[in-house]
Amino acid sequence: MFATDVRAGEPQRIGDGLVGMNLRVPLESESTHVPSSVVVKLMSDDVTSRTTAVTLGNYMREVRFYSEIAPTVDVRTARCYFVDFDDVTHDFVLVLDDLAPAQQGNQVIGCDVNTARTAVVEMTRLHGPRWNDPKLFDVSWLQRSTDPSGPETINAVYGAVKGGFLEMFGEAIRDACGVAGLELVHELGAALVAFLAGRGVPRTLVHGDFRLDNLMFGDMSGDPTCAVVDWQTPAHGDGVTDLAYFLGAGLLPDDRRANEDALVSLYVSELSRYVGDASFDDVWRRYRREALAGVVMSVVASQIVQRTDRGDAMFTAMATRHVRHALDMDSLSLL
């Protein structure tokens, strides 16, 4: 260990900050060990987003991910320099690597197929190392599909916010998907407990919000790949949920339809580096079913965070693409 003088410049807010606040802080030091900037994550300054995050344990899970889980997986994420968390108020500070010169993905405009391939490969570096690891059952703070109250709780929230969601995004869904899209949102509400309760035994560590806005792309340390950030919703579940969620809204529908077989095959191939019995047919069946997870996220998340112009554009893209994905996969027929 060594001590050195470090001077911090004026913080600059970055990202949308729908759940937390992200600040880029420039640093100056004579030491070559000090980065030129860091990202500082704090509680949201919006009362709705902050209350939601505290209630759902989002801040606590992100802090514990970096403290306890990150070293056990191969996925590239930001190096954590400092962490502090108040168990009572959930106030927290995370100081993270800035990941420069990587660029954030854009959920609104989507991505091309090569970018999707990069993300899918990185996803398997999260899922593979802890696949069928029984020790994950001992991590009490992870969300888990086998939690007895989970399906009923999410069902109650979905029912409470569905009207507001359709008021905001129903017209866009109708334009993109026709009346069938609106019917799917309603029918999923009636079948939601069956969908959630039927996911089976958790398989691995999942991100829970694996989408373009939470991915950083670019040449980092000479390795052209992506890094995954925003670990506020990690769970012990089915890794295919992350896969369906990412492809369902990360690609525009025509690009997804033309390439999703190959991208699911890529996931299976890369996962096989860790998992000996990965099978395309099994993953494809779960992929079709888990297309519904993106619809659930769109309905619920859009109604419980701070509303912004960028947020509205993002949730419009997510809602229309996830609904279209679930229709294309005939996902409800699998429940």
CORNOR-V551039 format. One record per residue. N is the residue number from 1. PSI is psi in whole degrees, 0 to 359 (NA if undefined). OMEGA is omega in whole degrees, -180 to 180 (none if undefined). Layout:
# CORNOR-V551039
N|PSI|OMEGA ; N|PSI|OMEGA
This chain:
# CORNOR-V551039
1|149|178 ; 2|158|179 ; 3|141|179 ; 4|154|178 ; 5|133|178 ; 6|130|179 ; 7|126|-179 ; 8|137|178 ; 9|195|-177 ; 10|126|179 ; 11|146|177 ; 12|127|-179 ; 13|137|-180 ; 14|156|178 ; 15|181|-177 ; 16|330|178 ; 17|44|-179 ; 18|334|180 ; 19|323|178 ; 20|178|178 ; 21|129|179 ; 22|128|-180 ; 23|134|170 ; 24|126|-176 ; 25|115|176 ; 26|145|-180 ; 27|148|175 ; 28|136|179 ; 29|153|175 ; 30|347|-179 ; 31|137|178 ; 32|350|180 ; 33|347|-178 ; 34|126|179 ; 35|160|-179 ; 36|342|176 ; 37|160|175 ; 38|164|173 ; 39|130|178 ; 40|125|179 ; 41|133|-178 ; 42|174|172 ; 43|151|174 ; 44|147|175 ; 45|2|175 ; 46|128|-173 ; 47|324|-180 ; 48|310|180 ; 49|319|-178 ; 50|315|180 ; 51|318|178 ; 52|314|-177 ; 53|320|179 ; 54|315|-179 ; 55|319|-178 ; 56|354|180 ; 57|21|-176 ; 58|315|-178 ; 59|318|-180 ; 60|317|-178 ; 61|322|-180 ; 62|317|178 ; 63|316|-178 ; 64|329|175 ; 65|308|-178 ; 66|325|-176 ; 67|325|-168 ; 68|326|-168 ; 69|321|-173 ; 70|319|-179 ; 71|349|-174 ; 72|0|180 ; 73|165|-175 ; 74|353|-177 ; 75|142|178 ; 76|127|176 ; 77|178|-177 ; 78|137|173 ; 79|136|180 ; 80|119|-180 ; 81|330|-176 ; 82|143|177 ; 83|140|175 ; 84|141|-175 ; 85|135|177 ; 86|116|-176 ; 87|336|-177 ; 88|307|-175 ; 89|343|-174 ; 90|13|172 ; 91|142|-174 ; 92|164|172 ; 93|130|170 ; 94|130|174 ; 95|118|-170 ; 96|158|172 ; 97|141|-178 ; 98|344|179 ; 99|14|177 ; 100|144|9 ; 101|26|-180 ; 102|152|-179 ; 103|140|179 ; 104|140|172 ; 105|168|-177 ; 106|107|-178 ; 107|332|-177 ; 108|313|-176 ; 109|344|-179 ; 110|189|-177 ; 111|168|176 ; 112|176|-174 ; 113|322|179 ; 114|321|177 ; 115|319|178 ; 116|321|179 ; 117|316|179 ; 118|317|-179 ; 119|320|-179 ; 120|318|177 ; 121|316|180 ; 122|325|179 ; 123|320|-179 ; 124|338|177 ; 125|344|170 ; 126|311|-173 ; 127|321|-171 ; 128|310|-173 ; 129|333|-178 ; 130|18|-177 ; 131|126|-179 ; 132|33|177 ; 133|112|-177 ; 134|340|-180 ; 135|340|178 ; 136|334|177 ; 137|340|179 ; 138|351|-180 ; 139|93|-169 ; 140|336|-174 ; 141|352|177 ; 142|138|170 ; 143|150|-173 ; 144|136|-177 ; 145|342|-180 ; 146|1|176 ; 147|124|-173 ; 148|322|-176 ; 149|353|-174 ; 150|303|-178 ; 151|317|-178 ; 152|322|179 ; 153|311|180 ; 154|323|178 ; 155|318|-180 ; 156|318|179 ; 157|316|180 ; 158|314|-180 ; 159|325|-178 ; 160|329|-174 ; 161|352|-175 ; 162|320|-180 ; 163|315|179 ; 164|322|177 ; 165|312|-178 ; 166|329|176 ; 167|321|-179 ; 168|318|-167 ; 169|1|-177 ; 170|319|-179 ; 171|318|179 ; 172|321|178 ; 173|318|178 ; 174|317|-179 ; 175|322|-175 ; 176|329|-169 ; 177|355|-177 ; 178|186|-180 ; 179|330|180 ; 180|328|179 ; 181|317|178 ; 182|320|179 ; 183|322|179 ; 184|318|179 ; 185|317|179 ; 186|315|-178 ; 187|325|177 ; 188|323|177 ; 189|321|-180 ; 190|336|-176 ; 191|10|-169 ; 192|319|180 ; 193|318|179 ; 194|321|178 ; 195|311|-175 ; 196|318|-178 ; 197|340|-177 ; 198|13|-178 ; 199|341|177 ; 200|190|-177 ; 201|133|178 ; 202|144|-175 ; 203|324|-172 ; 204|185|175 ; 205|125|178 ; 206|154|-178 ; 207|316|178 ; 208|343|177 ; 209|48|-174 ; 210|92|-179 ; 211|171|-171 ; 212|321|-179 ; 213|342|180 ; 214|18|178 ; 215|141|178 ; 216|125|-175 ; 217|143|176 ; 218|181|-178 ; 219|102|-180 ; 220|118|180 ; 221|38|177 ; 222|5|-177 ; 223|102|-178 ; 224|101|-176 ; 225|204|176 ; 226|161|175 ; 227|149|-177 ; 228|132|-178 ; 229|182|179 ; 230|77|-176 ; 231|52|-176 ; 232|350|-177 ; 233|36|180 ; 234|147|-177 ; 235|164|172 ; 236|103|-173 ; 237|212|-178 ; 238|120|-180 ; 239|334|-179 ; 240|338|174 ; 241|314|176 ; 242|319|-178 ; 243|311|-179 ; 244|321|-179 ; 245|316|-179 ; 246|309|-176 ; 247|329|-177 ; 248|326|-178 ; 249|346|180 ; 250|325|177 ; 251|148|171 ; 252|151|-171 ; 253|316|-179 ; 254|319|178 ; 255|320|179 ; 256|311|-178 ; 257|321|-176 ; 258|340|-170 ; 259|355|-171 ; 260|329|175 ; 261|313|-179 ; 262|324|-179 ; 263|323|174 ; 264|321|176 ; 265|320|177 ; 266|317|178 ; 267|313|-179 ; 268|317|-179 ; 269|313|-179 ; 270|323|178 ; 271|330|-180 ; 272|344|174 ; 273|335|-180 ; 274|326|-170 ; 275|119|-174 ; 276|333|-173 ; 277|25|178 ; 278|132|-177 ; 279|136|180 ; 280|314|-176 ; 281|318|179 ; 282|314|180 ; 283|320|-179 ; 284|319|178 ; 285|314|180 ; 286|325|177 ; 287|314|179 ; 288|315|-179 ; 289|317|-175 ; 290|356|171 ; 291|335|179 ; 292|336|-178 ; 293|324|179 ; 294|326|176 ; 295|315|179 ; 296|314|180 ; 297|316|-179 ; 298|314|-178 ; 299|310|-173 ; 300|308|-173 ; 301|324|-178 ; 302|340|-175 ; 303|356|-174 ; 304|13|176 ; 305|168|178 ; 306|136|180 ; 307|129|177 ; 308|165|177 ; 309|315|179 ; 310|321|178 ; 311|319|177 ; 312|318|179 ; 313|319|-180 ; 314|313|-178 ; 315|332|174 ; 316|314|178 ; 317|314|-179 ; 318|313|-176 ; 319|312|-177 ; 320|319|-178 ; 321|320|180 ; 322|320|177 ; 323|316|178 ; 324|320|179 ; 325|312|-179 ; 326|324|175 ; 327|315|-180 ; 328|323|-179 ; 329|355|-176 ; 330|47|-170 ; 331|323|-177 ; 332|333|-179 ; 333|346|-178 ; 334|356|-179 ; 335|NA|none
